[in-house]
Amino acid sequence: MWRSWIYVDEHHIHDAEWFCKVDYDTFFFPDNLRYYVHDVKQWNGVNEYHYFGHVIQHRSRKDRPMVVGASACWSRKTLHDIAEVYRNMPKGSTKGERGKCEDRAHATEEVTTSQCLKDHLNIDPEPARDEYQREYITIDKYPLVLGWNRTEQGEWWYWRGKPDNAGQTENTIARRPIGIHKYKSAVEILQLWEEFYGPSEDDVGGNDALEKVGQGRHGKVAKKFVLEVRKAMGIDP
């Protein structure tokens, strides 16, 4: 993956202020990314270091926090400077991770990225959460995430390293999501488009995708979430 960022730096660095690596099974909301970096955070992607997304520290408390792969984003300045680090990255161990920024066999991309950013640019991953501590990026299908209850289910790996007031159950996900993960087929992606951008329920013919949401798992909560997202994005009045 790091070689891809060198290519982007050499051929596309002036095409945008913000760059994201998005997994193929993530439904991505570009307008919500723009809303987050410009309106919420008011960051400058040209002159400031930023590396952000859904931050976890799930394997060990000794590990560096890292941004999960669903949607990992950074500013132009971060991309440009880390590309130079990657160009000079030494060959590493063939025996697995050893906590160094190096080109090695069987590397975990997210772990290596966090290590290199911290070691060479002193950049820590920034969690993309709203003022209610709700995540802008999910790591599972949104109806399931909306059922995750920290109080009842306890401290399993998803909650490790998150603040005590992190949103849970129907308040787990921000209402201007940047990425929704784990939708692997084209049919699922098109279904999501209909749910979030398709006709209103009140339009002639309605919205079959929205109706299916209400009939599925955690249907009442999931449909309420979709309607609130549509309203927040200005799709519905």
N, C-alpha and C positions, 0 to 999 in steps of 0.2 A: 504493500500500500504506500509506503514512504516514497517509492520511486514515482508514483503517480503525482504526489505533491511537488516533486522536483519538476516534473513536466508542466504542471499547472503554473508553477512559478515562472518557468521559462517562456511559456506561450500565452498565458491568460491572466497574469497577475493584475493587469490594469482593466480587466473586464468587469470587475465587481469589487465592492468593499468587504463583502462577507462570503465565505466559502464553507460548504458543508459536505461531509461524507454521509450519504443516506443509504441505509441498507435497502436492498431490492424489495424487501417485504414491509417497508414502511410507507405509509401514506403521508406525504409531506405537504405542508401548508406554507408556501413561499410568502404570502401576504402576512401571515402571522409571525413569521421570522422577521420581516421588515418592521412590523408593529413592535415586536419585542426589543430589537436593538435600537430603533430610532425613537419610538414613543415612550416605552417603559424605561429603558436603561439610558437612552440618549448617549450612546457610545459613539466614538469616532473610530471607524474601522481602518482608516488609513494611518493614523498616528498612535493608536493604542493597542496594547496586547490584550487579547481576549480569546479564551478557549472555553467553550461552554456546551452544556447539554444536560442529560440526566446523569448526575454524578452518583457513583456508588463506591462503596468500600467493602465489598461483600466477601472477599476470600480470606482476608486476615486484617486485623487492625494494624499490622505492621506494613501492609501494602499502601502505596500511595493511592489516594482517591483517583478515580478515572472516569471519563465520560464513556457511557455505553455506546455501542456501535450503531444503534438505531438511527440517530441523527447527531453527529458530532460536528460542531461548527467553530470556526475561528475567523479572526479578523485578517484583513490583507497583510497588516504588519506582522502578525504572528506567523502566517503562512510563509511570507517572504523570508523571515529570519530563520524559521525552523528548516526551510528547504536548504539553506546554507549549512546547517548542522548535519542534515541528512547526506549532503554531498561528501562530507568528510567523516562520516560515521565509520568507525573501524569494524572489521570483521570480528565476530564474537564467538562465544562458546557453542559447541555442537551438543551440549548436554542439558540444555534448557535454560530457564531464566536464572539470572544471578544479580538482578538489581542494577543493571548498567544499560546505558544508551548505546546499543550496538546492533549491528546487522548479524542476526544469528538464526540458526535453524529453528523451526517450530515456534517462532516468536508470536506472542499474542499482541495484535496490533494496538489495542487500546492501552495495554500496559506499557508497551514501548513508547508510545506517543506521550503518555503522562511522564514517563521517566526522562525522556529527552527534553521535553519542555521545561521541567523543573531543573534539571541538571545544568542546562546550557542557557536558558532564558529566564529562569526563576519565575516561571508561570505556573500557577495552580489552576486546576479546572474550576470553573464557576458553575454552580447549579442553576439551571434555568427553572426558577420557581416564581410564582406571582406573590402578591402581598398577603395571600392567605396560605402560603407555603404549599400550593398545588403545583404539580409538575407540568411543564409545557410539553414534555416528551414522555410517552409511555414505553414500557418494555414488554407489554403484552396487549392483547386485544382489550379495547376500552371497556366493554361490559364486565369483563373479569376484574380489571383493575378497580373499577368502581365498587367492587365488593370486598376489596382488601381492607380488613379491619385490624389495625394494630393493637387496639385495646383487647379484643377478643382472641386474636390469633397469636399474639405474642411477637417476640423479636426474631422473626426469621430473617434470612439474608437480605431480603429487599430493604428492610428498615435499618440495617446496620449502617451506622455513620450518619443517618439522617437526623435532623433536629427533633426534639421532643414534640414540637408543635406541628410537625409535618402533616399535611392534609391526608385524611383517610376516608374510606368508603366513598360517598358521592362527592366528597371534596378532595379526592386524590389528584384530579386532573384539572389544569387551568382551562378556562373557557375560551381561550384563543390558542389552542394547541398548535405546536410546531410540527410534531411528528407522532403518528399513532402506529404502533409496531405490531408485527406478527400476522400480516395479511399477505399470504404467499401466492395466491392465484390472481390472474387478471380479473376473473369474475368478482372476487372479493374487493379488489381495488375499485372497480367500476361501481360496485354496490356502495362503497364508502362515498364515492363522488356523489351519487344520487342522494345519499343520506344528508351530506353536509352542504351540497351546492344545488341539488335538484329542486323541483317545484315545491312550493309551500303546500302544506296540508289543505289549505283553504283554496288553492287554485283548482280550476276545473280539471277533474281527473285525479286530483290529489297526488300523493307520493307513496307508491307501493313500498319503496325501500324503508321509509319511515314507519310504515305499518308493520313491516317484518321486524324492525328493531323492537317495537313494543310487544311483540309476541315471543321474543327470544329470551335467553337467559338474562336475569336481572332486568327484564324488559321495561318495567316502569321507570326505574332509575336511569337506564341507558337512554331511553327515548327523551326523558327530561333533559339529560345532558346534551344530546344532539340538538334539541330545540334551543337550549341556552347558548350553545356554540353558534348556531345559525344566526341568532339574534345579535350576539356579540360581534360577529363578522359583518353584520348588515345584510345578510341574505334575506332574513325575514324582518318585518318592521317591529 
